[in-house]
Amino acid sequence: MATIKDVAKEAGVSIAAASLALNGKGSLSEETRAKIIETAERLNYKPNALAKGLVTSNKINTIGIIIPKPGTEFLPFVGMDILGGIGEVANEKKYNMLLDWEEGLGGTKVLDLVRSGIVRGLVFFLPLNDVTTFRALNDLNFPYVLMSRPPEGVYCSWVDVDNVDAAYQATVSLIKAGHTRISFSSPGPIEFLVSSDRHSGYRQALLSHNISYDESYVSIGNGDIQSGKAAMTHFLSLKEPPTALIAGSNLLAIGMLESLKEHGLDHRDKAIITFDDSPLAESYGISAIHIPTNTIAKESARLLIKRIGHTRRVEPENIVIDAQLIVRNTFVPVR
């Protein structure tokens, strides 16, 4: 990310001269002004409107919420819980909210938003494993909070349940019920940190109980009903189908139950545990790892606004919220 200092150095002028030229001020020659502007365009320099705005008004009170790309069927039932939690704290602290998303790993949309200066901080809901973006934000000392464990090598504030441990405990509960053939269906693309964490916890539980990890028992889908149906159809086609299944989202679990019915089976034939408990999971009688998303959202917003209040670098803070297994009809011992 080019800075005004980079532009000045490349153009062979002082930082003050570069600033005057890019702001249309000063008595620079047209030749010098044109050279500076050409250099800025070539380096893809974008002025930090946030800094400009703070100097002139100190009234930019908007926080950005970065969500998964629309169309990704990933934990859809917690979305309003998240927005409601952040919104409640933002309203209390006199902040507005702006919703945006990154197109994928390696994208620049988030950094472009930061450069635009229209937000004072960011909360990432279901962040991608995007080390480059997070390190760039750290270099800028720009306030942000992840609603997830950060990627390896990224030092930042975050709030979440321990997804590795939650998946581990869910898997162990099935092992204790006598199951050894246990499948895992990811709540979304493995690029999402929550997906990789839950998969890691599942795998660790198997290995710690001397159960071989079998790739054929793992499904990476989009977290929707069709993915759940496809996963169950695949599992049932195996020579030794799993007797228990961990579904990464409510819709996946519902798709699995529907597939069981289509194959002449029901919830008594397979144990199923899902994540992110919702009224829909409750209505279907699906056992679930309850994750208090509203609490996570509120704590994330409070942490971000606290961070915005510090102009100097501060030590990141981490808050781990407890998750809980809710046992319902789909928790059945091995037959």
N, C-alpha and C positions, 0 to 999 in steps of 0.2 A: 504494500500500500504506500504510494508515494506521498511525501509530506511537502509542505511549503519549503522546508529546508532543502529537500532533494531538487525541487524545481529551481531554487536559487543557485544551488551548486552547479547544476547542469547548464543553466543559462549564463553562468559566470557573473552573477549580480548578487547584491546583498539580499537578505531575507526581507528587509523593509521594502526594497525596490520591487521584489517579486509580489509582495502583498499589495502594494499600491497599484501595480499593473493589473493584477487579477481582480481588484475591486474598483477599477476604473477611476482611480484617483491619482494625484500627484502630477508633477510636471516632467514626466519622463518623455524622452524622444519617441516618436512613433516606431522607429526601428527597434529600440530597446523593448518597448511595450509589446510589439508584435513577436519578437523573439521569445519573450517570457511566456506569452500566451501559447505560442506554438510548442514550446517545451512542456508546458503543463498538459496540453492535449496529448502529446506524444507519450508522456509518462502516465497518462490516465489519472491525473491528479484531480481530486474532488475536494473542495473546501469543506472543512468540518463546520457545518452550519450550527451544530450544537454549541460549540465554543463561541461562535459569533452571537448566537441567540442569548447565551448566558451573559455575555458582556453587555448586550444592549438592553435586555429585559429581565433576565433571571426568572422567567415565568414559563419555561418549558416543563410542564408537569404531565408528561405522557410516558407510560411504560409500554413496551412492546411484548406481546405474547407470541412466541414462535411455536406453531403447531405442525403436525404432520400434513403433508400435501393433501388438499381436499380430494376426495375420491379414494383415499386409502382407508379401507374398512378396518380401522385399528382402534379398539377400545371405544366405540362410539357412545356408549352409555355413560362414560365418565366425563365427556366433554363439557356439558352444562355444569356439572359439579365443579370442574376445574375453573371455568369462567366465572361461576358464581362466587367461588371462594376468593379468587384474585380480585374480582370486582368489588366485593364487600370491603376488603382492606383498602383497595385503591380509592374507593369513594370516601371512606373514613379519613384517609390521608390527603384528600383533595387531588387525586391523580386521575387522569383519563387513561383509557386502554386502547391499544392499536393491535389488531390481529394480523399476522402475516405468516408465511411459511417459506421454507427452503425447498428448492426443486429437487435436490439430491446432494449426495456427497460431492464436494468440490465446487459447489455453487457459490455465487458471490452476493446473493440477494440479501443475506443478513448483514454482511459488511457494508453493502450499499445503503441499507437502512440506517446503520450507525453513522455513516458519512453524511447522510442527509440531515442529521441533527434533529429529527422530529421526535426522537425518543431519548429518555435519559437513562434507560436501563432496559434489560431484556430478561424475560422468564422463558425458559425452553421447556415445553411440555412434550414428552417423548422425544428427546433429542436424538439426532443421528450420531454415529460414532465419528464425528467430524473434528478431529484433532486440530487441523489447520485453522479452522474458523475460531475455535476456542483459544488457541494460542495467540491468534491475531488480536482477539478482544483483550487478552491479558497484556499484550504489548502496548495496547492503547490505554490500559488501565480503565477500560469501560465496564461499568457495573453489569453483571449478569448472574443469574442463578439457574441451575439445572434442577428439574424435577426428576432426577435420576442420578445414579452414581456417575461420576465423570469418567471419560476414557482414560486409559493408562497414560500417565505422563502429563495429564492436565490438572492444574492446581486451581480449584475454584470452589465457590460455595454451592451446596446442593442440599435438597430435601427429598426424601423418599423412604419407602420401606426398603429393607434389605432384600432385594429380589432374588439374589442367589440363595439366601437362607430360606426365603419363603418357598421357593421351588424345591429346595432340599427337604424341608419339613413335609411338604405335600407328598413328595415321593416316598419318604420314610414312612409316613402314615399308611400308605398303600402296601409297602413292604411288610409292615407289622400286621397288616390284615391278611397276609399270606401271599400277596402278589409278587411274582418275580419277572413276569413279562409285562413291562409297563412302557407305554408309548408316550411321546411328547410331541405336541403340535404347537409350533411357535405362534405367538399372538400377532406376528407381522414379520416383515423382512428382517433378516438377521442383522442388518445395518443399524437397526434401532437398539440402543443400549439395553433397554428392558428385555428385548428378545434374547440377546446373547447372555444376559445375566441369568434369566430363568432357565435357559438351556444348560448353562454351566452348573447351576444348582441341581438340576435333574441328573446330570451326568455324574456329578460328585457323589450324590446319594447312592446311585447304583454301584459305583466303584468301591465306596466305603463299606458296602454290604456284600462285596464279592459277587456282584451280578454283572455280567458282561454287558458292555455298551454295544448296542446293535443299531447301525445306521438305518436299517429297514423299519425301525420303530420310531423314526423321527420324521416329522412332516413340517416343512416351512411353507406356509401359505400367506394369505392376506388377512386372516382374522375374521372372515365373513362366513355365512352359513354354507355357501357352496364349498369353501375350503374345508369346512368341517365334514361335509358329506364326502368329499373326495378323499380326505384323510381316512375316514372310517372304512370306506370301500376298499382302499388300499390295504389297511390293516387286516380286514376280514379275508382278504385274498391270500394272505401269507399262510405258509404251511403250519406255522405255530403263531396264530394271531395273539396279540396282547390281551390280557385279561383285565387290564386297567389302563386308563388313559388320562393324561394331563392335558387339558385344553387351555391354551393361552388367553382365550377371551370367551365371553358369554356366547357370542354368535357361533364360534367354533363348536362349543359344547352342544348348542341347540342343533346345529347341522349334524353332529355325530348321533344325537338321539333320533333325529329324523331318518338318518341312514339305517340305524338299527331297526326301526320299524319297517323300513322298506325291505329289509332282509329277514323279516319275520322274528325279530328279537326285540327286547326292550331293556330298560335300565337295570333290570335285575340280572342281566347277562354280562354286563360290563360295568366296572366301577369307573366313574368319571369325576374328576375334580377340575374346576375352572378357576380362573383368576378374576379379580375386579368384580366382586359381588354386586348384583343389581336386582331391582324388583323383578326383572324378567327371569333371571336365574332362579330366584326364589319361587316364581310362579311355575317353573318347570321342575322344581324340586332338585336342582343341581347343587351338589356340594361345591363350596367355593372358598378361596382364600380372599377374605374381606380386606380390602385396602382402603383406608380412609382418605380418599382423594380430595375431599373438601378441606380437610385439615392440612394435607400436604400443600394444597394451593394457597391457603391462607398463610402458612408459615413461609412459603417461598416468596410471596408478595411482601411480607413484613421484612424478610431478610434483604430483599432487593432494595426496598425503600430506605432501610437502615444503611445499606452500602452506598446508595446515592448520596446520602448525607455526608459521606467522607470524601474529601477531595484528594487526600493522600492514599497511597496503597495501604490496605489493611489485610490482616490475616483472614483467609477464607473460613467460613463457618459451615459445619455439616450437621444436619438434623436427621436422625433416623427414627421413623415412626413405626410402631408395632403393627404387624399384620396378624390376622386370626383366621383359623380354619373353621368354617361353618359346615357342619355335617348335615346332609339332607338325604333324600331318597337314593341318590346315585352313588353313595358310599356303601359298597357291598363287599364282603369278604370273598376271597377266592373260592370257587366251587371245587 
